[in-house]
Structures are given as structure tokens and as C-alpha cells.
Amino acid sequence: MELKNDLLIRAAKGEQVERTPVWVMRQAGRVLPEYRATRARAGSFIHLVRTPELACEVTLQPVDILGVDAAIIFSDILVIPEALGLPYEMDEGKGPRFAEVIRTAQDVSRLSTTEIPLKLDYVSKAIQLTKTELNGRVPLIGFAGAPFTIFCYMVEGQGSKEFSKARRMLRENPILAHSLLSKISEATIEYLKMQITAGANLIQLFDSWAGVLGPDLYKEFALPYIKQIFNSIPEVPRTIFAKGAWFASEWFAESELETIGFDWTVTPQQARAWSGNKTVQGNLDPSALYGSFEDIKKSTKEMLQNFGTQKHIANLGHGVYPDIHPDNLKCFIDTIKNNQTNQI
Ligand code: CP3
């Protein structure tokens, strides 16, 4: 299926674009009342994720309602621990929780990396359905959590500010930590290959907790696995978003991937300087969307100017906050779409 709007793919590959493409991390769910309606019909978040027709429906909502230049398949990064044998629950208003966590070599050996595509078949079906419904309107982004971020949840059992239990394991038992990270990576590779076969046009890895590691630990426990995963999926453009790990961008710049995402603590000038020739993605502070339309337009235009017209994918510096008004998010998106006819 030929894409009618392939701005995202061209920008990711460093090809020339007429205008900067835009999508928003966590665009499905969170801010749209239409999402909440589907979610209420589904009964639970996990049921929504596991039902291809419903996952497809909420994947399309931001394309139809907000007019973004890409869809991102509705799922969660935590389907990988589940497929490995560590199921999660989503506590209303509190976030994910695991009944069991990983502490010992026995715990790791019980995790199974076989038949990952079969166990996550519902994601494959959701992607195929979404591709049919999109009918080439915009590309579809597939994703997974980066291994260290998944490791954090599997060891900690829930969200955390510091992830000290996870970091403790890196210090106390690095061999055990590596064996868990290897299993996560192996499963993630199978999972992403499945997403590409089903029709994902670009893959993003979310390393949401990268920022709890310093450069040395990141280099030892996070970077090698990200490289291993990306080296296994050369078929599509690849994006890394490692929140808080600005120091890793020069390593990413030397790696086999196309786009480096940045959070809002980095200036566009710094992002450019650290990214070599790669495309950069980001990075408006999500809290900028609490401002007036005038303020949103001003900071969005500033961001566009600072990144320049090419090799940039506009996005927020992290997921959109749940209490942002959809009109404010739309103002961000429209400002990008209306701002420029890029000079080539
Ligand atoms: O981007 C999208 O809109 C696609 C769907 C998507 C979800 N989660 C749906 C979701 C994506 C890409 C994710 C990724 C994800 N999940 C990350 C990485 C991105 C980031 O924000 O850093 C992380 C850390 C998770 C784990 C997770 N899932 C948490 C911490 C929570 C609870 C709080 C929250 O809303 O973020 C979830 C639940 C979740 N995942 C929801 C949605 C729409 C809300 C659940 C609900 O509807 O009740």
C-alpha cells in the first residue's frame, strides 16, 4: 500500500520534506474524550489492548480528530513482560502493577522467550486492521519499550521515582541483570519483527527510565541491547527516545538508527550538535500546552525555527499530559502544519 502522506518516513530517512511532520507521544488515549468512551465500552485497559477492533479504533482517533501525520499502534510496552510470563495489572489511576517480580536466577529462568509472536498475535491483528482502515493516509508507527525500561518494571513491580531496586540489581548482580536484559531483548526483537511483518512503517523504542542511569551504567546495561534490537530490524526507519539520557545521544548518533528523540531539557541547538547527521525528534515541553493558544503558537514556532526545516520530526518532549485540553494539543499540531512551506 502506497502512503499518501509519507512525510514522517522521508524525514526519518533524512530525505527532503515540504513541511515538518508531526505526531505526539501518547496521542492515543490520555486527552481525547473519544478514547475515554471506547475505554469505558471496553471495560478495562487490558481488554482494550487485547481486542484488535478496539485497539484499531483508538489508534485511528488522533489521525481523524487531531490530524497528526502518523498513527501509533495502541498497545503498551508492558505486553513484553506479560508474554515472557510476568502478567501486569493496570490499577485505575495508579498505573501498572506486577503481582510477581524478578529477584533471582530461578525467576529469570522461568521466563519463556518462545512463541512471542503467537502470544502477542492480538497486536499483529490490530496492526493489520489499522493498516486496512488507514488505507495509506499516514504511516503507522510500531513500538516497544527499550530493554532497560522493561527491566525496571519487571524488577520493581511498579512505577517508581528512582527505580532503586532495579539499579540495585545492576550493582549487586550484574550477571543476573544481563541475563534478564538479554531475554527481554530477544523477545523484543521477535515482537518488532512481527510488527513490521504486520505493516508497521517505523519503529520507536521508548526508554522512558533511561534518565535514572548515569553514562557508565547506560553504556553497559542499556545501549548494547538497543543496538542489538535495531541491528535486527534494518527494514524500517528506527527511532530511539531515551528520556533524560542526553549523554547517550552521541552514541546513538554513531549507531544504526535513523532518528534520535529528545526530551525538553535539551535545546534544539544541543540536540543538533549531538546528533551528527541523524534526524531529530521532539521536543516541546508538554507543559507548554497549558498556555494560551497564543503562547502555544509562539513556543511551537520557536521550536520549528530552532530545529530548521529538514531532518526534524515535530513532537512533544514526552507524552502529552492527561489534563491537557484537546484543543490546545490541536493548536500545537495545526501550528506545525500551517507554519511552513519549507524552502528546499
Ligand atoms: O502513544 C500512544 O498513544 C500509543 C499507546 C501507548 C500507551 N502506552 C497506552 C497507554 C504507548 C506508546 C505507551 C507506552 C508506555 N507505557 C510507556 C512509554 C512512554 C512513556 O510515557 O514514557 C510507559 C512507561 C508505559 C507504561 C504505562 N502504561 C504506565 C506508566 C501507565 C499508567 C499511566 C499512563 O497513563 O501513562 C500505562 C497505562 C496506559 N498506557 C494508558 C494508555 C492510554 C492509560 C490507561 C488507561 O486508559 O486507563
Boltz pocket constraint, residues with backbone or C-beta under 6 A from the ligand:
constraints:
  - pocket:
      binder: B
      contacts: [[A, 24], [A, 25], [A, 26], [A, 27], [A, 28], [A, 29], [A, 30], [A, 39], [A, 45], [A, 72], [A, 73], [A, 74], [A, 75], [A, 76], [A, 77], [A, 78], [A, 90], [A, 93], [A, 94], [A, 95], [A, 96], [A, 143], [A, 159], [A, 206], [A, 208], [A, 319]]
      max_distance: 6.0
